[in-house]
């Protein structure tokens, strides 16, 4: 039996894993992997193949599949973000403005339903707000579009000095979209000396100035 098995695999190269490359030390071709994945996840082609399925045609009308187009776009965008990186706050802004889905918001904020459930249970059991649970609770508040709750959580972090710079950017953004532009400007001016100017800061100040009238710190 062993000889037969050897004969079947003779001349066959080893299986190459893209990740975590258990069977070889050869570096994966990330660009090739990206192109392969994108060929399946590109939203227009994926939606066309979905509609062409005989099962889908039998179960769903064309009108119902039209409503799924944004979901295929969101799936493609998340894939591109994971493979190539993205502007996390621009992603979050898009999700909050253009959909009511929870998962994309949780994902952008590095959380998920399981983590959120654990954080909520932890807070309920401890009757306090552990720092380790705050960011998952924040993601949950934004996933349900409760901006006031998200702001309250970030203000707890503000009292701790906002050690995470992304929390500072997120609180400034939420103040603006929630109508408290004055608070956003005061927060930005208070941290102006510690903010390193880069493309992200220029983008955020520019977006909020154009859309809301935010005056960036000088």
C-alpha positions as CSV (number, residue, x, y, z in Angstrom):
1,X,0.0,0.0,0.0
2,X,2.8,2.4,0.9
3,X,4.5,1.7,-2.5
4,X,1.2,2.5,-4.3
5,X,0.9,5.8,-2.4
6,X,4.5,6.8,-3.3
7,X,3.8,6.0,-6.9
8,X,0.7,8.2,-6.9
9,X,2.6,11.2,-5.6
10,X,5.9,10.7,-7.5
11,X,6.8,13.8,-9.3
12,X,4.1,15.9,-7.7
13,X,5.4,19.1,-6.0
14,X,4.6,20.0,-2.4
15,X,1.4,21.9,-1.6
16,X,2.1,25.6,-1.2
17,X,0.1,27.4,1.5
18,X,-0.5,31.1,1.0
19,X,-0.8,31.5,4.8
20,X,0.6,30.4,7.1
21,X,3.0,28.6,4.7
22,X,3.3,25.5,6.8
23,X,4.8,23.4,4.1
24,X,7.5,25.6,2.6
25,X,9.8,28.5,3.4
26,X,9.3,30.0,-0.1
27,X,7.9,33.5,0.2
28,X,4.3,33.7,-1.1
29,X,3.6,35.9,-4.2
30,X,1.3,38.4,-2.5
31,X,0.4,40.2,-5.7
32,X,-0.6,36.9,-7.3
33,X,-2.7,36.0,-4.3
34,X,-4.3,39.4,-4.3
35,X,-5.2,39.1,-8.0
36,X,-6.6,35.6,-7.5
37,X,-8.8,36.7,-4.6
38,X,-9.9,39.9,-6.4
39,X,-11.0,37.9,-9.4
40,X,-13.6,36.3,-7.1
41,X,-14.5,39.3,-5.0
42,X,-14.7,42.1,-7.6
43,X,-18.3,43.3,-6.9
44,X,-19.7,43.6,-10.5
45,X,-18.5,40.2,-11.6
46,X,-19.5,38.5,-8.3
47,X,-22.9,40.0,-8.5
48,X,-23.3,38.9,-12.1
49,X,-22.3,35.3,-11.2
50,X,-24.7,35.4,-8.3
51,X,-27.6,36.4,-10.5
52,X,-26.7,33.8,-13.1
53,X,-27.1,31.0,-10.5
54,X,-30.1,28.8,-11.4
55,X,-30.9,28.5,-7.7
56,X,-30.9,32.3,-7.2
57,X,-33.0,32.8,-10.3
58,X,-35.6,30.3,-8.9
59,X,-35.6,31.8,-5.4
60,X,-35.1,35.5,-5.9
61,X,-36.5,38.0,-8.4
62,X,-34.2,40.5,-10.2
63,X,-35.7,43.3,-8.1
64,X,-34.5,41.6,-4.9
65,X,-31.0,40.9,-6.2
66,X,-30.7,44.6,-7.1
67,X,-30.8,45.5,-3.4
68,X,-27.7,43.2,-2.8
69,X,-25.4,45.2,-5.1
70,X,-24.1,47.4,-2.2
71,X,-23.3,44.3,-0.1
72,X,-21.1,43.0,-2.9
73,X,-19.3,46.3,-3.1
74,X,-18.8,46.4,0.7
75,X,-17.3,42.9,0.5
76,X,-14.9,43.9,-2.3
77,X,-13.9,47.0,-0.4
78,X,-13.1,45.1,2.8
79,X,-11.0,42.7,0.8
80,X,-9.0,45.5,-0.7
81,X,-8.6,47.1,2.7
82,X,-7.3,43.9,4.3
83,X,-4.8,43.3,1.4
84,X,-3.6,46.8,0.6
85,X,-4.5,48.9,3.6
86,X,-7.0,51.7,3.8
87,X,-8.0,55.0,5.5
88,X,-9.9,53.4,8.4
89,X,-11.9,56.6,9.3
90,X,-13.0,57.1,5.6
91,X,-14.2,53.5,5.6
92,X,-16.1,54.0,8.9
93,X,-17.6,57.2,7.6
94,X,-18.8,55.5,4.5
95,X,-20.3,52.6,6.4
96,X,-22.1,54.9,8.9
97,X,-23.5,57.1,6.1
98,X,-24.5,54.6,3.5
99,X,-25.6,51.4,5.2
100,X,-27.2,50.1,8.4
101,X,-25.0,47.0,8.5
102,X,-23.3,46.3,11.8
103,X,-20.5,44.0,10.8
104,X,-18.5,46.4,8.6
105,X,-18.5,49.0,11.4
106,X,-17.3,46.4,13.9
107,X,-14.6,45.1,11.5
108,X,-13.2,48.6,10.8
109,X,-12.9,49.1,14.5
110,X,-11.1,45.7,15.0
111,X,-14.1,44.1,16.9
112,X,-16.8,41.6,16.1
113,X,-20.0,40.3,17.6
114,X,-18.3,37.8,19.8
115,X,-15.8,40.3,21.3
116,X,-18.7,42.8,21.8
117,X,-20.8,40.1,23.6
118,X,-17.9,39.4,26.0
119,X,-17.3,43.1,26.7
120,X,-21.0,43.7,27.4
121,X,-21.1,40.6,29.8
122,X,-17.9,41.8,31.5
123,X,-19.3,45.2,32.2
124,X,-22.6,43.8,33.4
125,X,-20.8,41.5,35.8
126,X,-18.3,44.0,37.1
127,X,-20.6,47.0,37.3
128,X,-17.8,49.1,36.0
129,X,-16.2,50.1,32.7
130,X,-12.9,48.2,32.4
131,X,-10.5,49.9,30.0
132,X,-10.0,46.6,28.1
133,X,-13.7,46.5,27.2
134,X,-14.1,50.1,26.1
135,X,-13.1,49.8,22.5
136,X,-15.4,46.9,21.8
137,X,-18.3,48.8,23.5
138,X,-17.4,51.8,21.4
139,X,-17.6,49.7,18.3
140,X,-20.9,48.3,19.4
141,X,-22.3,51.8,20.0
142,X,-21.3,52.9,16.5
143,X,-22.6,49.6,15.0
144,X,-26.1,50.5,16.2
145,X,-25.5,54.2,15.2
146,X,-25.7,55.5,18.7
147,X,-23.3,58.4,18.4
148,X,-24.2,59.8,21.8
149,X,-23.2,56.6,23.5
150,X,-20.0,56.4,21.5
151,X,-19.1,60.0,22.4
152,X,-19.7,59.2,26.1
153,X,-17.3,56.3,25.9
154,X,-14.6,58.3,24.2
155,X,-15.0,61.1,26.7
156,X,-14.1,58.5,29.4
157,X,-10.9,57.9,27.4
158,X,-10.5,61.7,27.1
159,X,-10.5,61.9,30.9
160,X,-7.6,59.4,30.8
161,X,-5.7,61.6,28.3
162,X,-6.8,59.8,25.1
163,X,-3.6,57.7,24.9
164,X,-4.7,56.2,21.6
165,X,-4.3,58.9,18.9
166,X,-7.0,57.2,16.8
167,X,-9.5,57.8,19.7
168,X,-8.7,61.5,19.5
169,X,-9.4,61.5,15.7
170,X,-12.6,59.5,16.2
171,X,-13.9,61.7,19.0
172,X,-13.2,64.9,16.9
173,X,-15.0,63.3,14.0
174,X,-18.0,62.2,16.1
175,X,-18.3,65.7,17.7
176,X,-18.6,67.1,14.2
177,X,-21.1,64.7,12.7
178,X,-23.2,65.0,15.9
179,X,-23.4,68.7,15.6
180,X,-20.9,69.7,18.3
181,X,-18.4,71.5,16.0
182,X,-17.3,73.8,18.8
183,X,-16.3,70.8,21.0
184,X,-14.4,69.3,18.1
185,X,-12.4,72.5,17.5
186,X,-11.7,72.9,21.2
187,X,-10.4,69.3,21.4
188,X,-8.3,69.7,18.3
189,X,-6.8,73.0,19.5
190,X,-6.0,71.4,22.9
191,X,-4.0,68.6,21.2
192,X,-2.6,70.7,18.4
193,X,1.0,70.6,19.7
194,X,1.0,66.8,19.9
195,X,-0.6,66.1,16.5
196,X,1.9,65.1,13.8
197,X,0.8,66.5,10.5
198,X,0.5,63.9,7.8
199,X,-1.8,63.0,4.9
200,X,-4.4,61.5,7.3
201,X,-4.6,64.7,9.4
202,X,-4.8,66.8,6.2
203,X,-7.5,64.6,4.9
204,X,-9.6,64.7,8.1
205,X,-9.3,68.4,8.7
206,X,-10.1,69.1,5.0
207,X,-13.2,66.8,5.0
208,X,-14.6,68.2,8.2
209,X,-14.0,71.8,7.0
210,X,-15.6,71.2,3.7
211,X,-18.7,69.3,5.0
212,X,-19.3,70.9,8.4
213,X,-17.3,74.1,8.6
214,X,-14.7,72.8,11.1
215,X,-11.8,75.2,11.7
216,X,-8.6,73.2,12.0
217,X,-6.0,74.2,14.6
218,X,-3.3,76.5,13.5
